[in-house]
Amino acid sequence: MVMDIRSLVPGHTKTDLGKTTRSKSKRSADQSQSTSGDADDSVSLTGHASQISALVQQMKSAPVLDPDRVSPVKEKMDKGEYEIEYERVANKMLDFEASYYDY
């Protein structure tokens, strides 16, 4: 659904937004078809956007698991020596919730 937002003024309600006349929507569709092939699209990234893009690529290429942290736990589990520290887990959960909700 195409919505013409150029003519919106303060006081419009959400129910008014979707209502357009048939000729307006047809005219805007015709305009978008005629101008879509005329202009070349281009994107320019700022320095921060380039850094973010590089970090995203670095994260994508990083391994999902850290073997240095996983292997000791795996060894303890295989030997039956792994014990869950319930109080520590609960405190970590509470710390996370507190930081998430900014208590």
CYANA upper distance limits for C-alpha pairs under 8 A (distance plus 0.5 A):
  2 VAL  CA     25 SER  CA      7.59
  3 MET  CA     17 LEU  CA      7.82
  3 MET  CA     18 GLY  CA      6.97
  3 MET  CA     20 THR  CA      8.31
  3 MET  CA     25 SER  CA      8.32
  4 ASP  CA     25 SER  CA      8.39
  4 ASP  CA     28 SER  CA      8.43
  8 LEU  CA     12 HIS  CA      7.47
 12 HIS  CA     16 ASP  CA      6.60
 12 HIS  CA     17 LEU  CA      7.68
 13 THR  CA     17 LEU  CA      7.26
 14 LYS  CA     18 GLY  CA      8.16
 15 THR  CA     19 LYS  CA      8.02
 20 THR  CA     24 LYS  CA      7.10
 20 THR  CA     25 SER  CA      7.26
 21 THR  CA     25 SER  CA      7.08
 22 ARG  CA     26 LYS  CA      6.66
 23 SER  CA     27 ARG  CA      6.44
 24 LYS  CA     28 SER  CA      6.62
 25 SER  CA     29 ALA  CA      6.61
 26 LYS  CA     30 ASP  CA      6.71
 27 ARG  CA     31 GLN  CA      6.74
 28 SER  CA     32 SER  CA      6.64
 29 ALA  CA     33 GLN  CA      6.76
 30 ASP  CA     34 SER  CA      6.80
 31 GLN  CA     35 THR  CA      6.68
 32 SER  CA     36 SER  CA      6.30
 33 GLN  CA     37 GLY  CA      7.91
 34 SER  CA     38 ASP  CA      7.82
 35 THR  CA     39 ALA  CA      7.31
 45 LEU  CA     49 ALA  CA      6.06
 45 LEU  CA     50 SER  CA      6.57
 46 THR  CA     50 SER  CA      6.75
 47 GLY  CA     51 GLN  CA      6.79
 48 HIS  CA     52 ILE  CA      6.65
 49 ALA  CA     53 SER  CA      6.58
 50 SER  CA     54 ALA  CA      6.70
 51 GLN  CA     55 LEU  CA      6.69
 52 ILE  CA     56 VAL  CA      6.63
 53 SER  CA     57 GLN  CA      6.80
 54 ALA  CA     58 GLN  CA      6.67
 55 LEU  CA     59 MET  CA      6.61
 56 VAL  CA     60 LYS  CA      6.68
 57 GLN  CA     61 SER  CA      6.82
 58 GLN  CA     62 ALA  CA      6.78
 65 LEU  CA     70 VAL  CA      7.86
 66 ASP  CA     70 VAL  CA      6.75
 67 PRO  CA     71 SER  CA      6.19
 68 ASP  CA     72 PRO  CA      7.90
 69 ARG  CA     73 VAL  CA      7.71
 70 VAL  CA     74 LYS  CA      6.61
 71 SER  CA     75 GLU  CA      6.59
 72 PRO  CA     76 LYS  CA      6.81
 73 VAL  CA     77 MET  CA      6.69
 73 VAL  CA     82 TYR  CA      7.56
 74 LYS  CA     78 ASP  CA      6.65
 75 GLU  CA     79 LYS  CA      6.78
 76 LYS  CA     80 GLY  CA      6.54
 76 LYS  CA     81 GLU  CA      5.44
 76 LYS  CA     82 TYR  CA      5.38
 77 MET  CA     81 GLU  CA      6.49
 77 MET  CA     82 TYR  CA      5.56
 85 GLU  CA     89 VAL  CA      6.78
 86 TYR  CA     90 ALA  CA      6.61
 87 GLU  CA     91 ASN  CA      6.62
 88 ARG  CA     92 LYS  CA      6.65
 89 VAL  CA     93 MET  CA      6.74
 90 ALA  CA     94 LEU  CA      6.73
 91 ASN  CA     95 ASP  CA      6.55
 92 LYS  CA     96 PHE  CA      6.63
 93 MET  CA     97 GLU  CA      6.73
 94 LEU  CA     98 ALA  CA      6.55
 95 ASP  CA     99 SER  CA      6.65
 96 PHE  CA    100 TYR  CA      6.50
 97 GLU  CA    101 TYR  CA      6.59
 98 ALA  CA    102 ASP  CA      6.03
 98 ALA  CA    103 TYR  CA      5.58
 99 SER  CA    103 TYR  CA      7.14
